[in-house]
């Protein structure tokens, strides 16, 4: 009785092993983006050559960053990804968001000491949303994080927020300082006239209620604009003195690129 012939392994098995070896040499630093994406997809799609799919994803979305932050429905509609692959890519996004959140919420230092992590969280949370969202973050007198709240959602180009709702939320959370943030789905981070007007109104109401609007962040896919660093929001003591903004946020830039 003859033995059955041993089933040959698909050619991509060897390719997968080679990719893993190359990754371990320098943790992927020398690998192109599509090969890093291949490695991720391999975890969710075990019996298929995923190189064409990785290249298609980057072609459709424009970059590895855009793929990793793409909404689930777009991954399905544009590339017909399997549920396992969609979960894996969205899980990667969630882990980045969680890591940034822990970077500033568990710190014993004021948020200005871990501002980069705070901005990273806002960017991961808001940059790829398809409609505008308006969030408010609450801090105590030492600028320690106390919580946050989604105040409104809107359309692709505007989220309507009532300044009195911001003030009410601050009072309910015993906040001394506030940071507000919203996204521009268009990707642009330049503040609109409406953004500036709302900021001024919230700032004025905060002064009356004896707390302070610390910053307003505008989030886009390519970066973040800080209205404090733009000179649109002045520290309260400087407004009271009628002086100009003094840069006391060393290391922060007006528009931080991603």
C-alpha positions in Angstrom: 0.0 0.0 0.0 1.5 3.3 -1.1 1.7 6.3 1.3 -0.3 9.4 0.2 1.9 12.1 -1.1 2.6 14.9 1.4 0.5 18.0 0.7 2.7 20.8 -0.4 2.5 24.1 1.6 1.4 27.2 -0.3 4.3 29.4 -1.4 3.1 32.3 0.9 4.0 30.2 4.0 7.7 30.7 3.4 7.0 34.4 2.6 5.3 34.8 6.0 8.1 33.2 7.9 10.6 35.5 6.1 8.5 38.6 7.0 8.5 37.7 10.6 12.3 37.2 10.6 12.8 40.5 9.0 10.6 42.2 11.5 12.5 40.8 14.4 15.8 42.2 13.1 14.8 45.8 13.7 11.2 45.7 14.8 10.1 46.6 11.3 12.1 49.9 11.0 13.4 48.9 7.5 10.2 47.4 6.2 7.8 49.3 3.9 4.3 50.1 5.1 2.6 47.5 3.1 4.7 44.7 4.6 3.9 45.9 8.2 0.3 45.8 7.2 0.8 42.3 5.8 2.1 41.2 9.2 -1.0 42.5 10.8 -3.4 40.9 8.3 -1.6 37.6 8.6 -2.9 37.3 12.2 -6.5 37.6 11.0 -6.3 35.8 7.6 -4.2 32.6 8.2 -4.7 30.8 4.8 -4.3 33.4 2.1 -1.6 35.5 0.5 -2.4 38.9 2.0 0.2 41.0 0.1 -2.2 42.1 -2.6 -4.8 43.1 0.1 -2.2 45.1 2.1 -1.2 47.0 -1.1 -4.9 47.6 -2.0 -5.7 49.0 1.4 -2.8 51.5 1.3 -3.8 52.5 -2.2 -7.4 53.0 -1.3 -6.8 54.9 2.0 -3.6 56.7 1.0 -1.3 55.6 3.9 -0.8 53.0 6.6 -1.9 55.6 9.2 -5.2 56.1 7.4 -5.8 52.3 7.2 -5.2 51.9 10.9 -7.7 54.6 11.8 -10.3 53.9 9.1 -13.9 53.3 10.3 -15.1 49.7 10.1 -17.7 50.4 7.4 -15.1 51.9 5.1 -12.8 48.9 5.5 -15.7 46.7 4.5 -17.0 48.9 1.7 -13.7 49.7 0.0 -11.8 46.4 0.4 -14.4 43.9 1.6 -12.3 42.9 4.7 -13.4 40.0 6.7 -14.9 40.5 10.2 -11.7 39.2 11.8 -9.5 41.6 9.8 -11.7 44.6 10.7 -11.7 43.7 14.4 -7.9 43.4 14.3 -7.4 46.8 12.7 -9.9 48.5 14.9 -8.4 46.8 18.0 -5.0 48.4 17.0 -6.7 51.8 17.0 -8.4 51.1 20.4 -5.1 50.1 21.9 -3.5 53.4 20.8 -6.4 55.4 22.2 -6.3 53.5 25.5 -2.5 54.0 25.8 -2.7 57.7 25.2 -5.6 58.0 27.7 -3.6 56.3 30.5 -0.7 58.5 29.7 -2.4 61.6 31.2 -5.2 60.3 33.4 -3.1 58.2 35.8 -0.3 60.7 36.1 0.2 62.5 39.4 1.5 65.5 37.5 -0.7 68.3 36.1 -1.9 67.8 32.5 0.5 70.4 31.2 3.4 68.0 32.2 1.9 65.3 29.9 0.3 67.5 27.3 1.6 65.5 24.4 -0.2 62.4 25.7 -3.4 64.4 26.1 -3.2 65.8 22.6 -2.4 62.2 21.4 -5.5 61.0 23.0 -7.6 63.8 21.5 -6.1 63.1 18.1 -6.7 59.3 18.2 -10.2 59.9 19.4 -11.3 62.6 17.0 -9.1 62.9 14.0 -10.9 60.3 11.8 -14.5 60.8 13.0 -16.7 61.4 10.0 -18.9 64.0 11.6 -17.9 66.8 14.0 -18.0 66.1 17.7 -17.5 68.6 20.5 -15.9 67.4 23.8 -15.1 69.1 27.1 -12.5 67.9 29.5 -12.5 68.8 33.2 -9.6 69.5 35.5 -9.2 70.6 39.1 -7.3 73.5 40.5 -4.0 71.7 40.0 -4.9 70.7 36.4 -5.4 67.1 37.2 -7.9 65.3 35.0 -11.4 64.8 36.5 -13.4 63.5 33.5 -14.8 64.5 30.2 -18.1 64.7 28.3 -19.3 64.5 24.7 -21.5 67.6 24.5 -22.7 67.4 20.9 -22.4 65.8 17.5 -23.2 67.5 14.3 -22.7 67.2 10.5 -19.6 66.8 8.4 -18.7 70.4 8.8 -20.3 71.7 12.1 -21.2 70.6 15.6 -23.5 73.0 17.3 -22.6 73.7 20.9 -24.3 76.0 23.3 -21.7 77.8 25.6 -24.1 77.6 28.5 -24.1 73.8 28.2 -20.3 73.9 28.6 -20.6 76.0 31.7 -23.3 73.7 33.1 -21.1 70.6 32.5 -18.2 72.4 34.3 -20.3 73.2 37.3 -21.7 69.6 37.5 -18.1 68.2 37.5 -16.6 70.8 39.9 -14.1 71.8 37.3 -11.7 74.7 37.8 -10.1 74.4 34.3 -11.6 73.3 31.1 -10.2 72.1 27.8 -12.6 71.9 24.8 -11.9 70.0 21.6 -13.6 69.3 18.4 -12.7 67.8 15.1 -12.7 69.0 11.5 -13.6 66.0 9.3 -12.2 68.0 6.3 -8.8 67.6 7.8 -8.1 71.4 8.1 -7.1 72.6 11.5 -7.4 76.4 11.0 -10.0 77.8 13.3 -13.1 79.2 11.6 -14.8 82.5 12.6 -17.5 80.4 14.3 -14.8 78.4 16.3 -13.3 81.7 17.5 -16.7 83.2 18.4 -17.8 80.2 20.4 -14.4 80.1 22.2 -14.8 83.8 23.1 -18.3 83.2 24.5 -17.3 80.2 26.5 -14.2 82.1 27.8 -16.4 85.0 29.0 -19.0 82.8 30.7 -16.2 80.8 32.4 -14.8 84.0 33.8 -18.1 85.0 35.3 -18.5 81.5 36.9 -14.9 81.7 38.3 -13.3 78.9 36.3 -11.0 79.1 33.3 -11.0 77.9 29.7 -7.5 76.6 29.4 -7.4 75.6 25.8 -9.5 74.8 22.7 -8.1 72.1 20.4 -9.1 71.7 16.8 -8.3 68.2 15.6 -7.7 67.2 12.0 -6.1 64.1 10.4 -2.8 65.9 9.9 -2.4 67.6 13.3 -3.9 69.7 16.1 -4.3 73.5 16.5 -4.2 75.0 20.0 -6.1 78.2 20.2 -4.1 79.0 23.4 -0.9 78.8 21.5 -2.4 80.8 18.6 -3.0 83.7 21.1 -6.8 83.4 20.8 -7.2 82.2 24.4 -5.2 84.2 26.9 -4.5 83.0 30.5 -7.1 84.6 32.8 -4.5 86.6 34.8 -3.1 88.0 31.5 -6.6 89.1 30.4 -7.2 90.7 33.7 -4.0 92.6 33.4 -4.6 93.5 29.8 -1.3 92.1 28.8 -0.2 89.9 25.9 0.2 86.1 26.0 3.5 85.0 27.4 4.6 81.6 26.2 4.6 79.5 29.4 4.0 76.2 27.6 7.6 75.5 26.6 7.8 72.7 24.1 4.3 73.1 22.6 3.9 74.2 19.1 1.0 76.2 17.5 0.1 73.4 15.2 1.4 69.9 16.0 1.6 67.8 12.9 0.9 64.1 12.9 
